Amino acid sequence: MRLDIHCADRIGIAQEILNILVSYQVDLKGIEVDSVNCRMYVSFPPIEFEQFQKIMPSIRLIDGVKDVRTTAFLPSEREHNELNTLLRALPDGVISIDAKGWVRLCNDAACRDLQLTEKEVIGANINNLLKGFNFTRWLESKEVLGQTTRVEVAGEDFIADILPISVPQGAEGDVLAGAVINIKSQSRLGQQVSAFRRYGQESFATIHNFSTAMRRVVREARKMAQLEAPILITGETGTGKELLARACHYASNRSVKPFIALSCASLPDDVAESELFGYAGYEENAAPKRGVLEQADGGTVFLDEVGEMSTQLQTKLLRFLQDGTFRKVGDENEVKVNVRIIAATQKDLPAMVQELTFREDLYYRINVLTLEIAPLRDRKADVGPLAEHFIQKYAQQNGHSIPELSAECLTFLQDYPWPGNVRQLENAIYRAVSLLDDNELRVEHLQLPTFTHDLGYLESDFEGSLEQAVKRFEATLLRKLYPAYPSSRQLAKRLGLSHTAVANKLRDYGINRKTVKV
């Protein structure tokens, strides 16, 4: 049983309380005094209820006692259990030693690292457990300061943080009571560094969102990251769809599981199917292969350019989204995994659904949550911060001093339409900073082609006459249209010209089924 006694700060009051316990023949187990909050705690074995009813009023009658109540634990018991819980939870080894180097305390992680039992560690000398650092000399030095050093633990290299334990003695100064040692293996240290870098490179904190449009996207993405439904991210090429998908993954409950990206546009249909679903490997000399879905079990699969999927692959993906199961290529057995799908595309999927080139049911399956990233030309507020970020990044990467961005150059960057979006801006800054021999980045340092949305890129070093330029444009236009209208009559109807005029132009420019893939 334990009592919490709120009392005045008066000499002799503790003695009076103890006298009452003695008078009732109560065996005292512990006593603690909190002088700051004017509280006294006493602990004793369980007693009869009749005896307890007599003790409580007697203590309350003592001059200076304000309140008496039972409590579940003493402050020291709480602190002791808090410390033990914390030590058990820590993934790194913690060892406490006294001023002579003898081990007084250690957690389970330290025992695992030392490959010893707690009984073998407690009472041992630290110099016999951790090699490569003289703890005795450090403890006996005139000024004992914290250390971070390499030590050898059970034949393996570890990093040790060694912190002295000092007990204040008022005007006499502090007295050294020992030290606490935190040991960390190389693999554990590597995991922490990787996690830190991953957070720094792939979290929402790295997404520049100074524009209203981008702030809205990030705000919605943070909320969607906590959900389990598929996400569809739309936007032009180079806007950062994969970066946003990674941020969603690492902000979700799946963050400790894999994030695997697969581009649906870069692989042939048969290869994409085996990459996504895996391969059974029943044929002779063919090894079985785990697909992306199986590898990412518990995590997230990012399907880039999902609009490029073949009809067959769309059907298999739809079935997987329905119940989480799929069959590997060449296998009849079903595999069930728990994977979240985040898809991205720069294509107009609703239009593709109308044209029957993308399955309508699949579109509604992946379009549960939608994020649309606006092109960089529509969020000029992001251009300046992004440019400054890339300037600093690549200047440091190349070992250069960070150049200033001139006001004229900033205005130029904000006015440029950026058809390649953030990726094009990054590449332009990288090229300019890498070749820069000045302390200021100006417009002339940027090697950007002139671009308009009506005509596309314009040649800055234009040569020839207007007639030659018109012919080049005409030939380019006819080559682009010919695959969709692969006869002179169809093409003539599309352009509103006579069949003869179009036929002559195709012949003049050498455009036919052999020269143009239809």
C-alpha positions in Angstrom: 0.0 0.0 0.0 1.2 3.5 -0.8 0.1 6.9 0.5 0.5 10.3 -1.1 0.6 13.0 1.7 0.3 16.6 0.7 1.8 18.6 3.6 3.5 21.8 4.6 7.3 22.3 4.5 7.8 22.0 8.3 10.6 20.6 10.3 9.6 17.4 12.1 6.4 16.7 10.1 7.9 13.6 8.5 8.9 12.2 11.9 5.3 12.7 13.2 3.9 10.8 10.2 6.4 8.0 10.8 5.5 7.8 14.5 1.9 7.2 13.6 2.8 4.2 11.4 5.1 2.9 14.2 2.3 3.2 16.7 0.1 1.0 14.6 3.0 -1.4 14.0 3.1 -0.8 10.3 6.3 -2.1 8.6 7.6 0.8 6.5 9.0 -0.3 3.1 9.9 3.0 1.5 9.7 6.7 2.0 10.2 9.6 -0.5 10.0 13.3 -0.1 9.2 15.8 -2.9 10.4 19.1 -1.4 9.5 21.1 -4.5 5.8 20.1 -4.5 5.6 19.6 -0.7 4.6 15.9 -0.9 5.7 12.9 1.1 5.2 9.3 -0.1 5.3 6.2 2.1 5.0 2.6 1.2 4.1 -0.4 3.4 2.7 -3.9 3.1 -1.1 -4.4 2.8 -2.9 -3.9 6.2 -6.4 -4.7 7.5 -9.1 -2.3 6.5 -10.0 -1.5 10.1 -6.4 -0.5 10.8 -6.3 1.6 7.6 -9.4 3.5 8.7 -7.6 4.5 11.9 -4.3 5.5 10.3 -5.8 7.9 7.7 -7.6 10.2 10.2 -4.6 10.2 12.5 -2.3 11.5 9.7 -4.9 14.1 8.7 -4.9 15.5 12.2 -1.2 16.3 12.1 -0.5 20.0 11.9 0.5 20.9 8.3 -1.0 17.9 6.6 -3.4 19.1 3.9 -4.5 15.9 2.3 -3.8 12.1 2.4 -4.8 9.7 -0.4 -3.7 6.3 -1.7 -1.6 6.1 -4.8 -0.8 3.3 -7.2 2.9 3.9 -7.2 5.7 6.0 -5.8 7.5 8.5 -8.1 10.7 6.4 -8.0 8.7 3.3 -9.1 7.2 5.2 -12.0 10.6 6.5 -13.1 12.2 3.1 -12.7 9.5 1.5 -14.9 9.6 4.3 -17.4 13.4 3.8 -17.8 13.0 0.0 -18.2 10.3 0.4 -20.8 12.4 2.9 -22.7 15.5 0.7 -22.6 13.5 -2.3 -23.8 12.0 -0.3 -26.7 15.3 1.1 -27.9 16.7 -0.8 -30.9 20.3 0.2 -30.0 22.3 -1.1 -27.2 22.5 0.9 -23.9 25.0 0.1 -21.1 25.4 2.0 -17.8 28.6 1.8 -15.9 29.8 3.1 -12.5 32.8 5.4 -12.0 35.1 2.3 -11.9 33.8 0.9 -15.2 31.7 -1.9 -13.8 28.4 -2.5 -15.6 25.3 -1.7 -13.6 22.6 -1.8 -16.2 22.0 -2.9 -19.8 19.1 -3.4 -22.2 18.2 -6.4 -24.3 19.6 -4.8 -27.5 23.1 -4.5 -25.8 22.9 -8.2 -24.8 22.1 -9.2 -28.3 25.0 -7.1 -29.7 27.4 -8.5 -27.1 26.1 -12.1 -27.6 25.8 -12.5 -23.9 23.0 -12.9 -21.3 22.1 -10.0 -19.0 23.5 -12.0 -16.1 26.9 -12.2 -17.8 26.9 -8.5 -18.6 25.9 -7.0 -15.3 28.9 -6.8 -13.0 31.4 -7.2 -15.8 34.1 -4.6 -16.6 33.3 -2.5 -19.6 36.9 -2.8 -20.9 36.3 -6.6 -21.3 33.1 -6.0 -23.3 34.0 -3.1 -25.6 37.4 -3.1 -27.2 39.3 -0.2 -28.8 38.7 2.5 -26.1 40.2 2.8 -22.7 37.3 3.5 -20.4 39.4 3.4 -17.2 41.7 6.1 -18.5 38.7 8.2 -19.6 36.9 7.9 -16.3 40.1 8.8 -14.4 40.9 11.9 -16.5 40.7 15.4 -15.0 37.9 16.5 -17.3 35.5 13.7 -18.4 33.8 14.8 -21.6 31.4 13.0 -23.9 32.9 10.9 -26.6 31.9 9.4 -29.9 34.3 6.7 -31.0 34.7 3.3 -32.8 34.7 0.2 -30.6 34.7 -3.5 -31.3 31.8 -5.5 -30.0 31.9 -9.3 -30.3 34.4 -8.9 -33.1 32.4 -6.4 -35.1 32.8 -2.6 -35.5 30.3 -0.4 -33.7 30.0 3.3 -33.1 29.8 4.2 -29.3 28.4 7.5 -27.9 29.8 7.7 -24.3 28.2 10.3 -22.0 29.4 10.9 -18.4 26.8 10.8 -15.5 27.4 13.6 -13.1 25.6 14.2 -9.7 25.3 17.9 -8.6 26.8 18.6 -5.2 25.9 22.3 -4.9 28.8 24.6 -4.2 31.2 21.7 -4.3 30.5 21.1 -8.0 29.5 17.8 -9.7 30.7 14.3 -8.8 31.2 11.7 -11.5 28.9 8.7 -10.9 29.7 6.8 -14.1 28.7 6.8 -17.7 26.0 5.7 -20.2 27.2 4.1 -23.4 25.0 3.8 -26.5 26.4 1.4 -29.1 25.2 1.3 -32.7 26.2 -1.3 -35.4 27.3 -0.2 -38.9 24.2 -1.7 -40.4 22.0 0.1 -37.9 23.8 3.4 -38.6 23.3 2.8 -42.3 19.6 2.2 -41.9 19.2 5.5 -40.0 21.2 7.4 -42.6 19.1 5.9 -45.4 15.9 6.7 -43.6 17.1 10.3 -43.1 18.0 10.7 -46.7 14.8 9.0 -47.9 12.8 11.5 -45.8 14.8 14.4 -47.1 14.5 13.3 -50.7 11.1 11.8 -50.9 8.8 13.6 -48.4 6.2 16.3 -48.9 8.8 18.7 -47.4 10.8 18.7 -50.6 7.9 19.5 -52.9 8.0 23.3 -53.6 4.5 24.5 -53.3 4.5 28.3 -53.3 1.8 28.6 -55.9 -1.9 28.2 -54.9 -2.4 25.3 -57.3 0.6 23.3 -55.9 -0.3 24.1 -52.3 -3.8 22.6 -53.0 -2.3 19.5 -54.5 0.1 18.9 -51.6 -2.7 19.5 -49.1 -5.0 17.0 -50.8 -2.1 14.5 -51.3 -1.3 14.6 -47.5 -4.9 13.5 -46.8 -5.0 10.9 -49.5 -1.7 9.4 -48.3 -3.5 8.1 -45.2 -6.1 6.3 -47.2 -5.9 2.9 -48.9 -7.8 3.6 -52.1 -5.9 3.9 -55.5 -4.6 7.3 -56.5 -4.5 8.6 -60.1 -2.0 11.4 -60.7 -2.4 13.4 -63.9 -0.2 16.0 -65.4 2.1 16.8 -68.3 5.5 15.2 -68.6 8.1 16.5 -66.2 5.7 17.9 -63.6 6.8 15.6 -60.9 4.2 12.9 -60.8 6.5 10.2 -59.4 7.9 12.6 -56.8 4.4 13.2 -55.5 3.6 9.4 -55.6 6.7 8.7 -53.5 5.8 11.4 -51.0 2.3 9.8 -50.7 3.9 6.4 -50.0 6.3 7.6 -47.4 3.6 9.6 -45.6 1.3 6.5 -45.4 1.2 3.6 -43.1 3.0 1.6 -45.8 6.2 3.7 -45.5 8.3 0.9 -44.1 7.4 -1.4 -47.0 8.7 -1.2 -50.6 7.8 1.5 -53.1 8.3 0.1 -56.6 7.8 2.1 -59.9 7.1 0.5 -63.2 6.8 2.5 -66.5 4.1 1.0 -68.7 5.4 2.9 -71.7 9.0 1.7 -71.7 8.4 -2.1 -72.0 6.8 -4.3 -74.6 3.4 -5.8 -73.6 4.7 -9.3 -72.8 7.7 -7.9 -70.9 5.5 -5.5 -68.9 3.1 -8.3 -68.0 5.9 -10.5 -66.6 7.5 -7.5 -64.8 4.2 -6.7 -63.1 2.8 -10.1 -62.3 5.9 -12.3 -62.4 6.8 -15.5 -64.3 6.1 -19.1 -63.1 9.2 -20.5 -64.8 7.9 -24.0 -65.6 9.5 -24.1 -69.0 12.9 -25.8 -69.4 15.8 -23.8 -68.0 13.4 -20.9 -67.1 13.8 -19.6 -63.5 10.7 -18.4 -61.7 10.5 -14.6 -61.2 8.6 -12.5 -58.7 6.8 -9.6 -60.2 6.6 -6.1 -59.0 3.2 -6.7 -57.3 4.7 -9.6 -55.3 7.9 -7.7 -54.4 5.9 -4.8 -53.1 3.6 -6.8 -50.9 2.5 -4.5 -48.1 3.8 -1.4 -49.9 3.0 0.6 -53.0 3.3 0.1 -56.8 3.6 3.2 -58.9 2.4 2.6 -62.5 3.7 5.4 -64.7 2.0 6.1 -68.0 -0.8 3.7 -67.2 -2.5 4.9 -70.4 0.1 3.0 -72.4 -1.1 -0.4 -71.1 -2.2 -3.0 -73.5 -5.8 -4.3 -73.4 -4.6 -7.7 -72.0 -2.6 -6.0 -69.3 -5.5 -3.7 -68.4 -7.8 -6.8 -67.9 -5.3 -8.5 -65.6 -4.8 -5.3 -63.6 -8.5 -4.8 -63.3 -8.9 -8.3 -61.8 -6.1 -7.6 -59.3 -7.7 -4.3 -58.2 -11.0 -6.2 -57.6 -9.7 -8.8 -55.1 -6.0 -8.4 -54.7 -5.2 -11.7 -56.6 -3.4 -12.4 -59.8 -1.8 -15.3 -61.7 1.9 -15.2 -62.8 2.6 -15.7 -66.5 2.5 -19.4 -67.2 0.9 -20.3 -63.9 -2.6 -21.5 -62.9 -2.2 -20.8 -59.2 -3.4 -17.5 -57.7 -1.2 -15.2 -55.7 -2.7 -12.7 -53.2 -0.9 -9.6 -52.0 -1.7 -6.4 -50.2 -0.5 -3.6 -52.5 -1.7 0.0 -53.0 -1.7 1.2 -56.6 -0.8 4.8 -57.5 -1.1 5.4 -61.3 0.0 8.3 -63.3 -0.6 9.5 -66.9 -0.2 12.5 -69.1 -2.9 11.2 -71.5 -6.6 12.1 -71.5 -8.0 8.9 -70.1 -11.7 9.9 -70.4 -11.1 10.5 -74.1 -9.4 7.1 -74.4 -12.4 5.5 -72.7 -14.6 7.1 -75.3 -12.3 5.9 -78.1 -12.4 2.4 -76.5 -8.6 2.3 -76.2 -8.8 2.2 -72.3 -11.2 0.1 -70.3 -13.9 2.1 -68.7 -14.2 -0.2 -65.7 -10.4 0.0 -65.1 -10.5 3.8 -65.3 -13.1 4.0 -62.5 -11.1 1.5 -60.5 -7.9 3.6 -60.5 -9.6 6.9 -60.5 -10.9 6.7 -56.9 -8.7 9.5 -55.7 -7.3 12.0 -58.2 -4.5 14.5 -58.1 -3.9 16.8 -61.0 -0.5 18.6 -61.2 -0.7 21.9 -63.1 2.0 22.6 -65.7 4.8 24.8 -64.5 3.7 27.7 -66.9 0.5 27.9 -64.8 2.2 28.2 -61.5 4.8 30.9 -61.9 5.1 31.3 -58.1 7.0 28.0 -58.0 9.5 28.9 -60.8 11.7 31.2 -58.6 12.0 28.8 -55.6 12.6 25.8 -57.8 15.3 27.7 -59.8 17.1 28.8 -56.5 16.9 25.2 -55.2 18.4 23.7 -58.4 21.1 26.4 -58.4 22.1 25.6 -54.9 21.9 21.9 -55.5 24.2 21.7 -58.5 26.6 24.4 -57.4 27.3 22.4 -54.2 27.4 19.2 -56.3 30.1 20.7 -58.5 32.0 22.3 -55.7 31.2 25.8 -56.9 30.2 28.9 -55.0 26.4 29.5 -55.2 25.7 32.1 -57.9 23.1 34.8 -57.6 20.1 34.7 -59.9 19.7 38.0 -61.6 16.3 39.8 -61.6 16.2 39.8 -65.4 16.9 36.1 -65.5 14.2 35.4 -62.9 11.7 37.3 -64.9 12.8 35.4 -68.1 12.3 32.0 -66.2 8.9 33.0 -65.0 7.8 34.1 -68.5 9.2 31.0 -70.3 6.4 28.5 -71.1 8.4 25.4 -70.0 6.9 22.7 -72.2 9.1 20.2 -70.4 8.0 21.5 -67.0 10.1 21.1 -63.9 12.4 18.5 -65.5 13.3 21.0 -68.3 13.9 23.7 -65.7 16.2 21.5 -63.7 18.1 20.4 -66.8 18.5 24.0 -67.9 19.8 25.1 -64.5 22.1 22.1 -64.3 23.7 22.9 -67.6 24.0 26.7 -66.9 25.5 26.2 -63.4 27.9 23.5 -64.5 29.4 25.8 -67.2 29.2 29.1 -65.3 32.3 31.1 -64.7 30.6 34.0 -63.0 29.0 34.8 -59.6 25.7 35.7 -61.3 23.4 33.6 -63.4 22.0 35.7 -66.3 19.7 35.0 -69.3 22.6 34.5 -71.7 23.8 31.6 -69.6 20.6 29.7 -70.3 20.6 27.6 -73.5 16.8 27.5 -74.0 15.2 27.3 -77.5 12.5 29.8 -78.3 9.1 28.2 -77.8 5.5 29.2 -78.4 2.4 27.0 -77.9 1.2 27.7 -81.4 4.4 26.8 -83.3 6.4 24.9 -80.7 10.2 25.3 -80.6 11.6 27.9 -83.0 15.1 27.8 -84.4 17.1 30.6 -82.9 19.6 30.3 -85.8 17.0 30.4 -88.5 18.4 30.3 -92.1 16.9 30.4 -95.5 13.9 32.2 -97.1 10.3 32.3 -96.1 9.4 29.9 -98.9 11.9 27.4 -97.6 10.6 27.7 -94.1 7.0 27.2 -95.3 8.0 24.1 -97.2 9.8 22.7 -94.1 6.7 23.3 -92.0 4.4 21.8 -94.7 6.5 18.7 -95.0 6.5 18.3 -91.2 2.8 18.7 -91.0 2.1 16.2 -93.8 4.4 13.6 -92.2 2.6 13.9 -88.9 -0.9 13.6 -90.5 -0.1 10.8 -93.0 -0.2 7.9 -90.5 -3.7 8.9 -89.5 -4.8 9.6 -93.1 -2.7 7.1 -95.2 -4.0 8.0 -98.6 -3.9 11.2 -100.7 -7.7 11.3 -100.9 -8.2 11.0 -97.1 -5.5 13.5 -96.4 -6.9 15.9 -99.1 -10.3 15.8 -97.4 -8.8 16.5 -94.0 -6.8 19.5 -95.3 -9.5 20.8 -97.6 -7.3 20.5 -100.7 -7.7 18.8 -104.0 -6.6 15.2 -104.3 -4.1 16.2 -107.0 -2.5 19.0 -104.9 -2.0 16.7 -102.0 -0.6 13.9 -104.1 1.9 16.3 -105.7 3.1 17.5 -102.3 3.5 14.0 -101.0 5.5 13.1 -104.0 7.7 16.3 -103.7 8.4 15.6 -100.1 9.0 11.9 -100.5 6.2 10.9 -98.1 4.7 7.4 -98.6 4.1 4.2 -96.8 7.7 3.2 -97.1 9.1 6.4 -95.6 6.4 6.9 -93.0 5.3 4.2 -90.5 1.5 3.9 -90.8 
